[in-house]
Amino acid sequence: MKIKVTLSFLIMMMTVTAGYSQEKDCFDGMMKKLMDWARKDFESPLEARNARVKIVEDLVGCDMPEFEAMTLDSTVVNPETLKGSITVINFWFIGCPPCETELPGLNRLVDEFEDKGVVFLAFGRDIKEDVLEYLVENTFKYQQIPQTYAPGVFSAFQVRFGYPYHLIFDETGKLSFVTVGGSIQDENYMYNSLKPVIEDLLKL
């Protein structure tokens, strides 16, 4: 039996994509691709899921989208300030089980690669005050950017597929790796996924 994406989802997608009358490339084009996905018939839920995952995976090779944000220590970051550095980005939020499970592994990445010039940025969906309170009792060594300091960033990176959302950009600002989701049991699941990519970019 073919699976049709629900009408309510399609209506929601049409609402948030008003004004997208033609296909664009890379991050700007993801909403058009999601609309096309929502209109398709699929043989099974797995086929529908795989097609949606491919939309994300097809971002590899794209340029970092334009944005400007500020870390909790008042450092301004944008594609220009990050050029020349390998940049590892994590989108997360407080209370997200896989986001919190993977923190020890992500902290290990910072310990191993920050002194090699790799930049680690965590864009939180929470406001500044909540992030600061969370960090009092929880260690997260990425440079923290609460949503308060990241206007338009979640839209620029098309954070629409779930959390956590990890991206790695090379020194020229090209996307080398992207994945959505994680493990609620294995704290090293994402560490094991991200480390080989970083090592390859560093040519270690």
Phi, psi and omega in degrees: 000133180283146182257130177248130178301139187299148181298322181297321178295317181298318179297318179299315181296322179294326180293313184283348182252016177305132181100347177271085184268345179218154184289137175245174183266158170054224186301320180296336183267359185294325181294321176297318179294323177294322177296318178297319178298318183294337182271349187277153169268138178236150181289334183202162175301325180295319178296320178297317179296315181297324178293325179288320177299321182296329177301319179289313183298330180291352177288339181304130183100349180281155175285150174301131180293158178289133177195167171212133182214175181222134179283170179298336178265019173071024174273126179277131178234140176200175182304328181288317181292336182269348181297137182097352179238146168287129186241123178253122185241138177231127171257129187209176170205155180295132181094357177278112186306308180293329177300318183279326179299322186277357184303315179302320178293319178294322177296325176297322178300317179297315180301323185275331191237348183298323180286356175261010176092008178279135180260131180243119182239134177241113177266112181268143179282352184265164179283164185307311185299320180290322179295315179299317179296320180295320184289345177297322184249356182228133180270125175218105192276355174296154171293125188268133177230096178291159182303332177305325183257015185227057181298126176080355185291318182296325176288320182299321181268005177053057180278083186229000188253353181126179182229154350290159182232116185245137177223143175234124178251142179280185186294340179267357181091013177270139179287124180256337184203142176209141177205152178237138179096174181192199182248144174259006181239324186254108182292343181258006181304310182283329175304313181291337178277320186275325185303312180299326179293315179297315180299320180295318179293326178279352183058045179275000000 
